[in-house]
């Protein structure tokens, strides 16, 4: 864990990892003081954690209840939906079967809807859509329902149009894919993830030394923190479209192995 000692992190993303990886599998509520303690284990100051939770509450992630001197946070329906859709994306099978249909999302949002546009683009990216052109995003899979569930603002749906069909030209399909997704960059990032964590996991597995609660939590947290941003850029295309040396398969398996090596302790957070 030493290499992460002075590392700066995206606090909101860190909170989302803790929610999705350690809390939601067991419950939908948590105590603020317990979450702040776990954030401190990965280097987040208490005041920073409090301000991050306050902003996320304002953005619709949580409802807060005062219980004596403690604050109990509950995920909203939207917050839970975003995290559960994230789980589906994380653990979907690599190189899925494909029905040979392409799915297109087209949107046109007025200039005064910049916040809606930003949130929409974030969700399209997370669900593996690739940007074909301004306002047009492509996927080999039908992800309409996950997209609708993840959008916080229902009015966004008024500006979306969905199409499904064959690709009829004018260019080679591989060139089309390169337009939408940067596989060289994603492969390089997967490679760095593997080079960082494969030796670490092998070393810890060979040592067979029991990890403390804090050590196991931090290892599990950092693996997710470094893996999920790469996964976000990976559309998980059908195998036929992937390079022969695709590092994504190795990285995905390494991530799954880490969950076994650093199991989630259900006693980390009390209800």
C-alpha positions in Angstrom: 0.0 0.0 0.0 3.0 2.3 0.4 2.9 3.3 -3.3 -0.5 4.8 -2.7 0.5 6.7 0.5 0.6 10.2 -0.9 -1.7 9.6 -3.9 -4.3 12.2 -4.7 -7.7 10.7 -5.6 -11.0 11.8 -7.0 -13.0 11.9 -3.8 -16.5 11.4 -5.4 -15.2 8.4 -7.4 -13.7 7.0 -4.2 -17.0 7.3 -2.4 -18.7 5.6 -5.3 -16.3 2.7 -5.2 -16.9 2.2 -1.5 -20.6 2.4 -2.0 -20.6 -0.1 -4.9 -18.0 -2.5 -3.6 -18.5 -2.5 0.2 -21.9 -1.1 1.1 -24.6 -1.9 -1.5 -23.9 -5.7 -1.6 -25.1 -5.8 2.0 -27.3 -2.7 2.7 -28.5 0.6 1.4 -27.6 2.7 4.4 -24.4 3.7 6.2 -23.2 5.9 9.0 -21.3 9.0 8.1 -18.6 8.5 10.7 -17.9 4.9 9.5 -17.5 6.1 5.8 -15.2 8.9 6.9 -13.0 6.4 8.7 -12.7 4.2 5.5 -12.0 7.3 3.4 -9.2 8.2 5.8 -7.6 4.8 5.2 -7.1 5.8 1.6 -5.8 9.3 2.4 -9.0 11.5 2.3 -9.2 14.1 5.1 -12.3 14.2 7.2 -13.3 17.7 6.1 -12.8 16.7 2.5 -14.9 13.6 2.9 -17.7 15.6 4.6 -17.8 18.2 1.8 -17.8 15.4 -0.9 -20.8 13.7 0.8 -22.6 17.0 1.1 -22.2 17.7 -2.6 -23.3 14.2 -3.5 -26.4 14.6 -1.3 -27.3 17.9 -3.0 -26.9 16.1 -6.4 -29.5 13.4 -5.4 -27.4 10.5 -4.2 -28.5 10.3 -0.6 -31.2 11.1 2.0 -29.8 12.0 5.4 -31.4 11.2 8.8 -30.1 12.5 12.1 -30.0 9.8 14.8 -28.8 11.2 18.1 -25.4 12.6 17.4 -24.8 10.5 14.3 -25.9 10.9 10.6 -27.3 8.0 8.8 -27.2 8.2 5.0 -29.5 6.2 2.7 -29.1 5.8 -1.0 -31.9 7.3 -3.1 -33.6 5.1 -5.7 -31.6 6.9 -8.4 -28.3 6.5 -6.6 -28.9 2.8 -6.1 -29.9 2.4 -9.8 -26.6 4.0 -10.9 -24.5 1.7 -8.8 -26.4 -1.5 -9.8 -26.1 -0.6 -13.5 -22.4 -0.2 -12.8 -22.2 -3.7 -11.3 -23.8 -5.1 -14.5 -21.3 -3.3 -16.6 -18.3 -4.4 -14.4 -19.2 -8.1 -14.3 -20.7 -8.6 -17.8 -19.0 -11.4 -19.8 -16.1 -10.2 -21.9 -16.6 -10.6 -25.7 -20.3 -11.2 -25.5 -22.3 -13.0 -28.2 -23.6 -10.6 -30.8 -26.7 -10.6 -32.9 -24.9 -8.4 -35.6 -27.2 -5.4 -34.9 -25.7 -2.0 -34.2 -27.6 0.3 -31.8 -27.5 4.1 -32.3 -28.4 6.8 -29.8 -28.9 10.3 -31.3 -29.6 13.3 -29.1 -30.1 17.0 -29.7 -30.1 19.2 -26.6 -30.6 23.0 -26.5 -27.7 25.1 -25.4 -29.4 25.8 -22.0 -29.4 22.1 -21.2 -25.6 21.8 -20.8 -25.9 20.0 -17.4 -28.3 17.4 -19.0 -25.8 16.9 -21.9 -22.9 16.4 -19.5 -24.8 13.8 -17.5 -25.9 12.0 -20.6 -22.4 11.9 -22.1 -21.1 10.5 -18.8 -23.7 7.7 -18.8 -23.2 6.9 -22.5 -19.5 6.5 -21.9 -19.9 4.4 -18.9 -22.3 2.0 -20.8 -19.7 1.6 -23.5 -21.2 3.7 -26.3 -18.6 5.2 -28.7 -19.0 8.7 -30.1 -19.6 8.4 -33.9 -20.2 12.1 -34.4 -21.6 15.1 -32.5 -24.8 13.9 -30.8 -24.5 10.3 -32.2 -23.3 7.4 -30.1 -22.9 3.7 -31.2 -23.0 0.4 -29.4 -23.1 -3.3 -30.5 -25.5 -3.9 -27.6 -29.0 -2.7 -26.8 -28.5 -0.6 -23.6 -31.6 1.5 -23.7 -33.0 0.4 -20.4 -29.7 0.8 -18.4 -29.3 4.2 -19.9 -32.8 5.3 -19.0 -32.4 4.0 -15.4 -29.1 5.8 -15.0 -30.3 9.2 -16.1 -31.2 11.3 -13.1 -33.2 13.9 -15.1 -36.2 12.1 -16.7 -36.7 15.0 -19.2 -33.5 13.9 -20.9 -35.5 11.1 -22.5 -37.4 13.7 -24.5 -34.2 14.5 -26.5 -33.1 10.9 -27.1 -33.7 8.8 -30.3 -32.8 5.1 -30.6 -32.2 3.1 -33.8 -31.2 -0.5 -34.4 -30.0 -2.1 -37.6 -27.2 -3.2 -40.0 -24.1 -1.2 -40.9 -24.3 -0.8 -44.7 -21.1 1.2 -45.5 -19.3 3.5 -46.6 -16.1 2.4 -44.9 -14.6 -0.7 -43.5 -16.2 -1.8 -40.2 -12.8 -1.8 -38.4 -12.3 1.8 -39.5 -15.8 2.7 -38.1 -14.8 1.0 -34.8 -11.6 3.0 -34.6 -13.6 6.2 -35.1 -15.7 5.4 -32.0 -13.2 3.8 -29.7 -9.4 4.2 -29.1 -8.4 0.6 -28.7 -4.6 1.4 -28.6 -5.1 3.7 -25.7 -7.4 1.3 -23.8 -5.1 -1.6 -24.4 -2.1 0.4 -23.1 -4.0 1.3 -19.9 -5.0 -2.3 -19.4 -1.4 -3.2 -19.8 -0.3 -0.8 -17.1 -3.0 -2.2 -14.8 -1.7 -5.7 -15.3 1.9 -4.7 -14.9 1.1 -3.0 -11.6 -1.2 -5.5 -10.0 -0.2 -8.9 -11.3 3.1 -8.9 -9.3 1.4 -7.5 -6.3 -1.4 -10.1 -6.2 1.1 -12.9 -6.8 3.4 -11.7 -4.0 0.5 -11.3 -1.5 -0.9 -14.7 -2.5 2.4 -16.4 -2.1 3.1 -14.8 1.3 -0.1 -16.3 2.8 0.0 -13.7 5.5 -3.5 -12.8 6.9 -4.3 -9.1 6.1 -5.7 -6.7 8.6 -9.2 -5.3 7.9 -7.6 -2.0 6.8 -5.0 -3.7 4.6 -7.6 -5.8 2.8 -9.9 -2.8 2.4 -7.2 -0.6 0.9 -5.9 -3.3 -1.5 -9.4 -4.0 -2.8 -10.2 -0.3 -3.0 -7.1 0.6 -5.1 -7.6 -2.3 -7.5 -11.1 -1.0 -8.3 -9.9 2.6 -8.4 -7.3 1.8 -11.1 -9.4 -0.8 -13.0 -12.8 0.9 -13.4 -11.7 4.0 -15.3 -10.1 1.8 -17.9 -13.3 -0.4 -18.1 -15.3 2.8 -18.6 -13.4 3.4 -21.9 -13.8 -0.3 -23.0 -17.1 -1.0 -25.0 -16.6 -4.7 -24.5 -17.0 -5.3 -28.2 -17.6 -8.8 -29.6 -14.4 -10.9 -29.7 -14.3 -10.8 -33.6 -13.5 -7.1 -33.4 -10.8 -7.2 -30.8 -7.0 -7.3 -31.5 -5.3 -10.7 -31.1 -3.2 -9.4 -28.2 -6.1 -7.8 -26.4 -5.0 -7.1 -22.8 -8.5 -6.6 -21.6 -9.1 -10.3 -21.0 -6.1 -10.5 -18.7 -7.0 -7.3 -16.8 -10.6 -8.4 -16.3 -9.5 -11.8 -14.9 -7.0 -10.1 -12.7 -9.7 -7.8 -11.3 -12.0 -10.8 -10.6 -9.1 -12.7 -8.9 -8.5 -9.7 -6.7 -12.0 -10.0 -5.3 -11.2 -13.4 -4.1 -7.8 -12.4 -2.6 -9.3 -9.4 -0.9 -12.8 -10.5 0.1 -15.4 -8.0 1.2 -16.0 -8.1 5.0 -19.7 -7.5 5.7 -18.8 -6.2 9.1 -17.0 -3.1 7.7 -20.2 -1.1 7.9 -23.0 -1.5 10.5 -26.6 -0.8 9.6 
